[in-house]
Amino acid sequence: MNIRIFIYAYKSFHSVSPQTISSQITTGGLQQQNSIHRGVRLLVHTICMFVIFVIGWGPFYFAMIFLRANPVGKGTRAILITWGLTNLYVVIICLFIYNTKLREYLKNKLFPCC
Protein backbone atom coordinates (compact mmCIF):
# COMPACT_ATOMS: atom_id res chain seq x y z
CA MET A 1 0.00 0.00 0.00
CA ASN A 2 2.75 2.46 0.89
CA ILE A 3 4.65 1.63 -2.29
CA ARG A 4 1.55 2.55 -4.30
CA ILE A 5 1.37 5.89 -2.50
CA PHE A 6 5.06 6.55 -3.18
CA ILE A 7 4.73 5.72 -6.88
CA TYR A 8 1.60 7.85 -7.23
CA ALA A 9 3.21 10.80 -5.43
CA TYR A 10 6.39 10.49 -7.48
CA LYS A 11 4.50 10.44 -10.79
CA SER A 12 2.21 13.29 -9.83
CA PHE A 13 5.17 15.31 -8.54
CA HIS A 14 6.85 15.18 -11.93
CA SER A 15 3.68 15.75 -13.95
CA VAL A 16 2.56 18.79 -11.92
CA SER A 17 5.98 20.37 -11.42
CA PRO A 18 5.31 24.08 -12.07
CA GLN A 19 7.68 25.63 -14.57
CA THR A 20 7.26 28.67 -16.77
CA ILE A 21 9.03 29.29 -20.02
CA SER A 22 11.05 32.17 -18.58
CA SER A 23 12.25 30.08 -15.64
CA GLN A 24 13.29 27.33 -18.01
CA ILE A 25 15.30 29.77 -20.07
CA THR A 26 16.98 31.61 -17.19
CA THR A 27 17.72 28.77 -14.81
CA GLY A 28 18.07 25.92 -17.25
CA GLY A 29 18.05 22.55 -15.54
CA LEU A 30 18.91 23.92 -12.10
CA GLN A 31 15.28 24.34 -11.00
CA GLN A 32 14.38 20.87 -12.18
CA GLN A 33 17.43 19.42 -10.42
CA ASN A 34 16.49 21.14 -7.13
CA SER A 35 12.93 19.94 -7.55
CA ILE A 36 14.02 16.34 -8.03
CA HIS A 37 16.40 16.59 -5.06
CA ARG A 38 13.57 17.92 -2.87
CA GLY A 39 11.27 15.10 -3.98
CA VAL A 40 13.87 12.44 -3.28
CA ARG A 41 14.62 13.95 0.13
CA LEU A 42 10.92 13.94 0.97
CA LEU A 43 10.59 10.33 -0.15
CA VAL A 44 13.56 9.25 1.98
CA HIS A 45 12.13 11.09 4.99
CA THR A 46 8.73 9.42 4.49
CA ILE A 47 10.35 5.98 4.29
CA CYS A 48 12.36 6.68 7.46
CA MET A 49 9.19 7.75 9.29
CA PHE A 50 7.45 4.56 8.19
CA VAL A 51 10.40 2.41 9.34
CA ILE A 52 10.40 4.15 12.73
CA PHE A 53 6.66 3.49 13.05
CA VAL A 54 7.03 -0.19 12.13
CA ILE A 55 9.95 -0.65 14.54
CA GLY A 56 7.86 0.96 17.27
CA TRP A 57 4.58 -0.88 16.88
CA GLY A 58 5.75 -4.06 15.10
CA PRO A 59 6.72 -6.00 18.24
CA PHE A 60 3.41 -5.22 19.94
CA TYR A 61 1.32 -6.41 17.00
CA PHE A 62 3.57 -9.41 16.49
CA ALA A 63 3.06 -10.41 20.11
CA MET A 64 -0.69 -9.89 19.98
CA ILE A 65 -1.27 -11.74 16.70
CA PHE A 66 1.26 -14.58 16.64
CA LEU A 67 1.53 -15.38 20.32
CA ARG A 68 -2.17 -16.10 20.97
CA ALA A 69 -1.40 -19.64 22.06
CA ASN A 70 1.05 -18.31 24.66
CA PRO A 71 -0.54 -15.12 25.95
CA VAL A 72 1.77 -12.24 26.66
CA GLY A 73 1.94 -11.11 30.27
CA LYS A 74 0.66 -7.72 31.38
CA GLY A 75 4.17 -6.46 32.10
CA THR A 76 5.43 -7.42 28.65
CA ARG A 77 2.37 -5.87 27.04
CA ALA A 78 2.93 -2.64 28.99
CA ILE A 79 6.58 -2.54 27.88
CA LEU A 80 5.62 -3.08 24.24
CA ILE A 81 2.95 -0.37 24.39
CA THR A 82 5.40 2.03 26.05
CA TRP A 83 7.94 1.26 23.32
CA GLY A 84 5.35 1.99 20.62
CA LEU A 85 4.29 5.25 22.24
CA THR A 86 7.91 6.33 22.65
CA ASN A 87 8.54 5.73 18.96
CA LEU A 88 5.36 7.66 18.17
CA TYR A 89 6.84 10.63 20.02
CA VAL A 90 10.04 10.19 18.01
CA VAL A 91 7.99 10.40 14.80
CA ILE A 92 6.32 13.61 16.01
CA ILE A 93 9.70 15.14 16.90
CA CYS A 94 11.09 14.18 13.48
CA LEU A 95 8.14 15.91 11.82
CA PHE A 96 8.84 19.06 13.83
CA ILE A 97 12.51 18.93 12.86
CA TYR A 98 11.75 18.34 9.18
CA ASN A 99 9.18 21.15 8.88
CA THR A 100 11.37 24.22 8.37
CA LYS A 101 8.63 26.83 8.74
CA LEU A 102 7.37 25.35 11.98
CA ARG A 103 10.92 25.03 13.31
CA GLU A 104 11.63 28.69 12.55
CA TYR A 105 8.32 29.77 14.11
CA LEU A 106 9.01 27.86 17.33
CA LYS A 107 12.57 29.16 17.43
CA ASN A 108 11.32 32.76 17.12
CA LYS A 109 8.68 32.24 19.80
CA LEU A 110 10.90 30.40 22.28
CA PHE A 111 14.09 32.41 21.69
CA PRO A 112 13.08 35.87 20.43
CA CYS A 113 16.53 37.36 21.10
CA CYS A 114 18.43 35.02 18.76
ABEGO torsion letter per residue (X at the ends): XAAAAAAAAAAAAAAABBBBAAAAAAAEAAAAAAAAAAAAAAAAAAAAAAAAAAAAAAAAAAAAAAAAABBBBAAAAAAAAAAAAAAAAAAAAAAAAABAAAAAAAAAAABAAX
